[in-house]
Amino acid sequence: MPERETRTGNGWQNGIAAPGGLLDLLRVAALVLDSDGRIALWSPEAESLLGFSAAEALGRDAGALLVAPENQPRARELFERVRTGARWAGVFPVRHKDGSTRRVEFRTMQLRDARGADHALGLGTDAETVRNVERDLALSHILVRQSPVGIAVFDTDLRWVRVNPSLERMNGVPEEAVLGRRVGEVLPALDVQAIESRMRQVLQTGEPLLDQQTIGRTAADSEDHAYSESYQRIEDQNGRVLGLAMAVLDVSERQRAAAEVAEARERLAVIAEAGVRIGTTLDLRQTARELADVAVPELADLAAVYVLESVVHPGGTAAGRADDSLDFRVLALTAGRPTDAIMAADEVGEQASYSSSRVITQCVREARPILLRHVSDTALRRIARDDSAAETLRRAGVHSYLAAPLMARGEVLGTLSLCRTVNPRPFDDQDLTLATELAARAAICIDNARLYGRERATALTLQRSLLPQEPPHLGGIEVAFRYQPAVSEVGGDWFDVLPLNDGKVGLVVGDVMGKGVHAAAIMGQLRTATRALARLDLTPAELLHHLDGIAASLGDSDTLATCLYVVCDPRHGRCEVSRAGHLPPIMVNPAGNAALLDIAGGVPLGVGGVPFTVEGRELPEGALLALFTDGLVESHATPIDAGLQALLRLLDGNHLPLEETCDILLGALNREPDDDVALLVARRGT
């Protein structure tokens, strides 16, 4: 093995450099011919190239040994030219020891020894190897020069050695201005520490680093760009480290496109979330809160839902007062984090009036969204309710504002007002589109809630007007009752207390299947029919038979209702009971023992064709009867069997006044009813 210099630091030690690898790759052979054309010197590489050992070659005529007869004249001609001082370079066919011909590329020159004798020096290597190296170098040069990827080569001291045109354009600095310098000397606005740390890691480990991200700016542009960098250590064929190569791509557009795609996905996710979260109930205020909660923090740092007063309290119009202002009511206010901007907003649930110069008034009047990308002090005064609130918003950092109208069925119901304080990016057109979409979806839900509220109020008014208001004074029977509408929809529950002949008292509880005004109207007709039929002194079974026929003729063909009818005879201490698919009554005997009366269930009114039965029971003095609809004992969280057992426990041992008994039962069993509740309790007096 030949002795080699080792490279330290910048590759030089006392002026002596370590060898390169190219000559090793070419394996250049050396031979010297004397003035007679005989081989005087023969290198080991010559033996490797042509197969002849030094012993076989030295002293031999070179032409006779190495050149085919047909090429010998040309060989002698070239030898004479070189021996006399000319130089020649080219490819010449040379005979190998095995008889084959090798094409060898030569560089030849004259040598003169101390005696003045002329010699010819030939340096040769395999021509095909030279062509391969030339092609590789040319290809590398073309790829580096023409590549759209920025390419740089650094030495082991991290100094620029080469820069291709693409990287020149990225850097905004020509190649000659960077050669021999380090990255920080040329591009100080980049993250130089991170870049050089990666370089050192690659030089030390030999492991490439791919797609490393750097954000910064160069002399080519005053804006920050995103760069993807890949690092690869450069070694020669013997493994000696020559430096490293870095490939650079400006991925700013790709990152922007990826960010836009991510934002589009986020917007779609917000819209999908809005479809799930907004409108879960038909409560106007709850719907407004759901809208504000969806908007924060995905879209805004602060969201307020303003609804026109005429929407919250029907009877007015959206036209406002004579001064062209509009009355709003804040139904929801949500902030992503604690902020003083909350203090500048109108209090939730309170009415607020805004003049025509205010942004939300303009949004309602013109029925279009309004985007203030950058909020000035003047704009803040148009957003806030007064100058003090505007100053609070300014101190809280409100820098961008957006108002979207809540439009449903061609009518503007209010606005969704959005502010950004923490998020530094101002609202843009994409945000405007998203806010408008959210507002449109929420507006439909708000309008449905408003319409439902009107219908519920109508149904509740109708129902209350048809039910008894005060317990009647009856001989021998004390009664108390309660009606509690459902939190969501009003149903068709009803009850009644009917004075009958001979001191008897009729107790009725029923439930029309369905909700809303329709159910309340059916209930009213059945209650009226019950009162009329009760005057005919019919048995409970006969009365239910007639109601069954009436129910079948009311409303739709599938109108059904349950009913429980009890006729109490306090004089004789008896009662008669008939059921039409309704829950049985509970009797609490004078000893305080509560039990469900085992009465045949029957079928609901409106089914038709099935007879009803009547059963009698003793009604001792002090006994209590409880009639009720299923809303008292059944809910989404409580099965009906569990509810009945809870009711029995509450009534067991009960000797309290009836009014207090009703309050206890409702308070314990149905604080927020899913269904209407009708409760009627009666006690036989002494």
Secondary structure, DSSP 8 states (H G I E B T S, - for coil): --------TTTEETTEE---SHHHHHT-EEEEE-TTSBEEEE-HHHHHHH---HHHHTTSBHHHHHS-GGGHHHHHHHHHHHHTT--EEEEEEEE-TTS-EEEEEEEEEEEE-TT--EEEEEEEEEHHHHHHHHHHHHHHHHHHHH-SSEEEEE-TTS-EEEE-HHHHHHHTS-GGGTTT--HHHH-TTS-HHHHHHHHHHHHHH---EEEEEEEE--TT-SS-EEEEEEEEEEE-TT--EEEEEEEEEE-HHHHHHHHHHHHHHHHHHHHHHHHHHTTSSS-HHHHHHHHHHHHTTTT-SEEEEEEEHHHHSTTS-TT--TTS-EEEEEEEEEESS--THHHHS--TT-EEEE-TTSHHHHHHHHTS-EEESS--HHHHHHHSSSHHHHHHHHHTT--EEEEEEEEETTEEEEEEEEEESSS-S---HHHHHHHHHHHHHHHHHHHHHHHHHHHHHHHHHHHHHHS-SS---BTTEEEEEEEE--SS--EEEEEEEEE-GGG-EEEEEEEEEEEHHHHHHHHHHHHHHHHHHHTTT--HHHHHHHHHHHHHHSSSTT--EEEEEEEEETTTTEEEEEEEB----EEE-TT--EEE--------BTS-S-----EEEE--TT-EEEEE-GGGT--SSS-HHHHHHHHHHHHTT--S-HHHHHHHHHHHH-SS-SS-EEEEEEEE--
